[in-house]
Amino acid sequence: MRDNIRPISKDVPLIQLGVHQCRFPVSEDPTVPGGYRFCAGPTSTERVYCDHHHGIVTAVDPRRARHSLAQRRAA
C-alpha cells in the first residue's frame, strides 16, 4: 500500500465530503465529478487534512532542510 493512503481512508468523491473530513486525494476516478476520491478521515476544526495526511503535506525533506541551513549560515 502506498504511504499516502491510510488503511482507513474512505475513498469518497469530493461532493460527498462533509465538514471536518479529510480532503487529501487518495485515488483517481474518472467516473466521479472532479476525477478524484478523497480520504474523508476525521479532521480537527482548523485543518482540511486528517493527522496522517497533514504530516505528509507539512513534512520537510531533510535534504532541503540541510541546504536551507547552509544558505542561512552563509548569509
MDTraj code that builds the backbone (N, CA, C; nanometers):
import mdtraj as md
import numpy as np

residues = "MET ARG ASP ASN ILE ARG PRO ILE SER LYS ASP VAL PRO LEU ILE GLN LEU GLY VAL HIS GLN CYS ARG PHE PRO VAL SER GLU ASP PRO THR VAL PRO GLY GLY TYR ARG PHE CYS ALA GLY PRO THR SER THR GLU ARG VAL TYR CYS ASP HIS HIS HIS GLY ILE VAL THR ALA VAL ASP PRO ARG ARG ALA ARG HIS SER LEU ALA GLN ARG ARG ALA ALA".split()
xyz = np.array([
    [0.0847, -0.1184, 0.0000],
    [0.0000, 0.0000, 0.0000],
    [0.0886, 0.1239, 0.0000],
    [0.0524, 0.2245, -0.0762],
    [0.1315, 0.3474, -0.0813],
    [0.1271, 0.4186, 0.0526],
    [0.2328, 0.4930, 0.0845],
    [0.2438, 0.5623, 0.2124],
    [0.1398, 0.6725, 0.2311],
    [0.0916, 0.7305, 0.1210],
    [-0.0016, 0.8420, 0.1365],
    [-0.1462, 0.7982, 0.1598],
    [-0.1722, 0.6678, 0.1541],
    [-0.3086, 0.6189, 0.1777],
    [-0.3156, 0.5507, 0.3133],
    [-0.4054, 0.5981, 0.3968],
    [-0.4257, 0.5349, 0.5268],
    [-0.5118, 0.4115, 0.5074],
    [-0.4920, 0.3083, 0.5882],
    [-0.5765, 0.1888, 0.5768],
    [-0.7247, 0.2187, 0.5996],
    [-0.7547, 0.3282, 0.6693],
    [-0.8958, 0.3584, 0.6983],
    [-0.9522, 0.4680, 0.6084],
    [-0.8804, 0.5035, 0.4994],
    [-0.9337, 0.6015, 0.4050],
    [-1.0660, 0.5513, 0.3498],
    [-1.1625, 0.6423, 0.3385],
    [-1.2950, 0.6022, 0.2917],
    [-1.3094, 0.6110, 0.1413],
    [-1.2172, 0.6830, 0.0742],
    [-1.2151, 0.6860, -0.0715],
    [-1.3481, 0.7347, -0.1294],
    [-1.3856, 0.8593, -0.0963],
    [-1.5149, 0.9133, -0.1404],
    [-1.4950, 1.0315, -0.2348],
    [-1.5923, 1.0578, -0.3234],
    [-1.5847, 1.1745, -0.4115],
    [-1.5964, 1.3039, -0.3310],
    [-1.5412, 1.4115, -0.3840],
    [-1.5441, 1.5413, -0.3165],
    [-1.6860, 1.5836, -0.2800],
    [-1.7789, 1.5599, -0.3680],
    [-1.9179, 1.6021, -0.3463],
    [-1.9798, 1.5371, -0.2219],
    [-1.9257, 1.4233, -0.1788],
    [-1.9806, 1.3538, -0.0625],
    [-1.9081, 1.3867, 0.0684],
    [-1.8011, 1.4670, 0.0616],
    [-1.7288, 1.5010, 0.1842],
    [-1.8108, 1.5950, 0.2706],
    [-1.8103, 1.5691, 0.3997],
    [-1.8781, 1.6556, 0.4936],
    [-1.7787, 1.7494, 0.5614],
    [-1.8292, 1.8283, 0.6532],
    [-1.7455, 1.9185, 0.7310],
    [-1.6509, 1.8340, 0.8163],
    [-1.5283, 1.8782, 0.8277],
    [-1.4264, 1.8110, 0.9090],
    [-1.3955, 1.6696, 0.8599],
    [-1.3934, 1.6522, 0.7275],
    [-1.3477, 1.5271, 0.6675],
    [-1.2284, 1.5588, 0.5782],
    [-1.1284, 1.4723, 0.5819],
    [-1.0014, 1.4923, 0.5121],
    [-1.0209, 1.5040, 0.3610],
    [-0.9604, 1.6079, 0.3040],
    [-0.9709, 1.6343, 0.1612],
    [-0.8442, 1.5960, 0.0852],
    [-0.7696, 1.5002, 0.1374],
    [-0.6484, 1.4531, 0.0706],
    [-0.6881, 1.3550, -0.0396],
    [-0.6487, 1.3808, -0.1658],
    [-0.6848, 1.2883, -0.2742],
    [-0.6086, 1.1567, -0.2600],
    [-0.6802, 1.0467, -0.2617],
    [-0.6161, 0.9156, -0.2456],
    [-0.6236, 0.8293, -0.3709],
    [-0.7119, 0.8628, -0.4650],
    [-0.7170, 0.7847, -0.5885],
    [-0.7836, 0.8657, -0.6995],
    [-0.7493, 0.8310, -0.8226],
    [-0.8143, 0.8906, -0.9387],
    [-0.9332, 0.8043, -0.9771],
    [-1.0412, 0.8720, -1.0159],
    [-1.1606, 0.8000, -1.0605],
    [-1.2326, 0.8871, -1.1630],
    [-1.2152, 0.8590, -1.2905],
    [-1.2775, 0.9425, -1.3934],
    [-1.4302, 0.9362, -1.3943],
    [-1.4900, 0.8475, -1.3185],
    [-1.6367, 0.8361, -1.3173],
    [-1.7027, 0.9330, -1.2198],
    [-1.6245, 1.0014, -1.1355],
    [-1.6822, 1.0962, -1.0394],
    [-1.6469, 1.2384, -1.0805],
    [-1.7326, 1.3367, -1.0482],
    [-1.7005, 1.4760, -1.0801],
    [-1.5668, 1.5161, -1.0171],
    [-1.4809, 1.5769, -1.0957],
    [-1.3500, 1.6170, -1.0475],
    [-1.2424, 1.5118, -1.0689],
    [-1.2805, 1.3868, -1.0838],
    [-1.1874, 1.2821, -1.1178],
    [-1.1051, 1.2221, -1.0052],
    [-1.1332, 1.2590, -0.8801],
    [-1.0565, 1.2053, -0.7669],
    [-1.1483, 1.1606, -0.6543],
    [-1.0975, 1.0702, -0.5731],
    [-1.1632, 1.0299, -0.4484],
    [-1.0718, 1.0710, -0.3340],
    [-1.1314, 1.0989, -0.2184],
    [-1.0595, 1.1587, -0.1070],
    [-1.0674, 1.0727, 0.0188],
    [-0.9750, 1.0959, 0.1104],
    [-0.9612, 1.0168, 0.2323],
    [-1.0891, 1.0172, 0.3173],
    [-1.1412, 1.1344, 0.3482],
    [-1.2629, 1.1516, 0.4293],
    [-1.2447, 1.1132, 0.5757],
    [-1.1216, 1.0950, 0.6207],
    [-1.0975, 1.0696, 0.7629],
    [-1.1291, 1.1940, 0.8450],
    [-1.1425, 1.1810, 0.9755],
    [-1.1759, 1.2960, 1.0602],
    [-1.0619, 1.3973, 1.0678],
    [-1.0985, 1.5255, 1.0683],
    [-1.0013, 1.6341, 1.0821],
    [-1.0365, 1.7189, 1.2036],
    [-0.9401, 1.7990, 1.2475],
    [-0.9710, 1.8961, 1.3524],
    [-1.0396, 2.0159, 1.2868],
    [-1.0927, 2.1054, 1.3662],
    [-1.1698, 2.2177, 1.3118],
    [-1.0838, 2.3140, 1.2306],
    [-0.9534, 2.3186, 1.2551],
    [-0.8682, 2.4140, 1.1843],
    [-0.7886, 2.3523, 1.0682],
    [-0.8116, 2.2269, 1.0342],
    [-0.7363, 2.1609, 0.9276],
    [-0.8290, 2.1028, 0.8211],
    [-0.7751, 2.0884, 0.6995],
    [-0.8505, 2.0243, 0.5916],
    [-0.8059, 1.8804, 0.5706],
    [-0.6955, 1.8394, 0.6374],
    [-0.6442, 1.7030, 0.6279],
    [-0.6471, 1.6347, 0.7638],
    [-0.6608, 1.5033, 0.7632],
    [-0.6506, 1.4250, 0.8861],
    [-0.5055, 1.4338, 0.9362],
    [-0.4786, 1.3874, 1.0567],
    [-0.3436, 1.3954, 1.1128],
    [-0.2411, 1.3265, 1.0239],
    [-0.2754, 1.2094, 0.9698],
    [-0.1835, 1.1348, 0.8847],
    [-0.1435, 1.2159, 0.7608],
    [-0.2410, 1.2688, 0.6895],
    [-0.2117, 1.3423, 0.5669],
    [-0.1547, 1.4809, 0.5959],
    [-0.1916, 1.5411, 0.7069],
    [-0.1315, 1.6689, 0.7457],
    [0.0197, 1.6502, 0.7643],
    [0.0583, 1.5392, 0.8258],
    [0.2002, 1.5098, 0.8439],
    [0.2731, 1.4943, 0.7118],
    [0.2073, 1.4386, 0.6124],
    [0.2693, 1.4212, 0.4807],
    [0.2891, 1.5559, 0.4117],
    [0.1877, 1.6395, 0.4117],
    [0.1973, 1.7653, 0.3369],
    [0.2827, 1.8698, 0.4072],
    [0.3073, 1.8554, 0.5359],
    [0.3902, 1.9527, 0.6075],
    [0.5297, 1.9008, 0.6367],
    [0.5621, 1.7792, 0.5923],
    [0.6950, 1.7219, 0.6157],
    [0.8007, 1.8007, 0.5389],
    [0.9172, 1.8108, 0.5980],
    [1.0294, 1.8789, 0.5342],
    [1.1281, 1.7733, 0.4861],
    [1.1673, 1.7841, 0.3612],
    [1.2674, 1.6934, 0.3051],
    [1.4008, 1.7239, 0.3734],
    [1.4627, 1.6266, 0.4381],
    [1.5879, 1.6524, 0.5101],
    [1.6974, 1.7107, 0.4213],
    [1.6977, 1.6767, 0.2936],
    [1.7985, 1.7334, 0.2023],
    [1.7770, 1.8822, 0.1842],
    [1.6526, 1.9245, 0.1758],
    [1.6227, 2.0674, 0.1613],
    [1.6499, 2.1414, 0.2907],
    [1.6230, 2.0785, 0.4034],
    [1.6459, 2.1427, 0.5328],
    [1.7949, 2.1713, 0.5505],
    [1.8818, 2.0757, 0.5152],
    [2.0269, 2.0970, 0.5262],
    [2.0723, 2.2078, 0.4327],
    [2.0207, 2.2096, 0.3110],
    [2.0573, 2.3109, 0.2132],
    [2.0159, 2.4494, 0.2635],
    [1.8964, 2.4602, 0.3158],
    [1.8457, 2.5868, 0.3680],
    [1.9300, 2.6351, 0.4845],
    [1.9694, 2.5450, 0.5741],
    [2.0522, 2.5808, 0.6880],
    [2.1874, 2.6330, 0.6407],
    [2.2475, 2.5690, 0.5405],
    [2.3751, 2.6135, 0.4870],
    [2.3634, 2.7525, 0.4252],
    [2.2546, 2.7806, 0.3571],
    [2.2328, 2.9125, 0.2979],
    [2.2205, 3.0194, 0.4057],
    [2.1496, 2.9878, 0.5156],
    [2.1333, 3.0866, 0.6234],
    [2.2661, 3.1142, 0.6902],
    [2.3488, 3.0130, 0.7066],
    [2.4796, 3.0326, 0.7701],
    [2.5709, 3.1194, 0.6821],
    [2.5598, 3.1069, 0.5503],
    [2.6450, 3.1817, 0.4587],
    [2.6042, 3.3291, 0.4515],
    [2.4828, 3.3578, 0.4865],
    [2.4315, 3.4963, 0.4741],
    [2.4785, 3.5881, 0.5837],
])
top = md.Topology()
chain = top.add_chain()
for i, resn in enumerate(residues, 1):
    res = top.add_residue(resn, chain, resSeq=i)
    for name in ("N", "CA", "C"):
        top.add_atom(name, md.element.get_by_symbol(name[0]), res)
traj = md.Trajectory(xyz[None], top)
